[in-house]
Amino acid sequence: MARAARRPLEQVANLLTPETIDALLEYSWPGNVREMANVMEHAYILAGGEPIAPEHLPFHLRPTDAEPRTTIPLVRPGENAPAPALSGTAKTLKEVEMEHILRVLDKHQGNKPAAAAELGIVLKTLYNKLNQWQEDRAAG
């Protein structure tokens, strides 16, 4: 992993929690090395510099005892959407946008060109948004 990250072993030694290592070892990796690289990049961005835990992995890799996936009810055109339940903390538009981007990335298993196409943005914009989000998480 240190070789792939082009970092000294000391910098990546504690990058993964034991639970994350178990989840990674249990997955069959049908996409091989590319899929694993995309998963690790996804998890690293979500972890924001902290050790990568199972909740940072895409949903299809998480252990079954991890928190369940939040589902959004399907609303067909012409139907009224139910108002979302208000929680104690309101989210900013930027947070909602990034959650959507990460869900689309997860859907496409880290394939950024496919995610950008579904989002209707150019690939460079997707990279800019991910980089900005990573900088924001590191700063605060």
Secondary structure, DSSP 8 states (H G I E B T S, - for coil): -HHHHTS-HHHHTTSB-HHHHHHHHHS--TTHHHHHHHHHHHHHHHHTTS-B-GGGS-GGGS-TTS----------TTS--------SS---HHHHHHHHHHHHHHHTTT-HHHHHHHHTS-HHHHHHHHHHHHHHHHH-
